[in-house]
Amino acid sequence: MSRGYTDSTRTWAIHTYRQTRDQYRSRLECCAAIAADVGAHTNTVVRWVNDELGRPRVVSEEDLPQRVRDLESEVRRLRQANRELSERISLGT
């Protein structure tokens, strides 16, 4: 069941996001702080911000190191899976 938030709450959250975004390392961190203030789930505030400002098109500079770590981890996982599959094929099983 969804909680109904007033238009003024949504407007305040978006205004606060615009005013304070540069004080946080990421969009998500800023939205989480705002969500805590209004008693909403972080995803609710993220959705409001995305609806108003659009989804981020590029990875922000502050999010880039985490994104690189995530992608490097995915590459390691895929390489390991590829090695395992290659070994299975070479063994004929």
HELIX and SHEET records of a PDB file:
HELIX    1   1 ASP A    7  THR A   20  1                                  14    
HELIX    2   2 ARG A   21  GLN A   23  5                                   3    
HELIX    3   3 ARG A   27  VAL A   38  1                                  12    
HELIX    4   4 THR A   42  LEU A   53  1                                  12    
HELIX    5   5 LEU A   64  LEU A   91  1                                  28    
END                                                                             
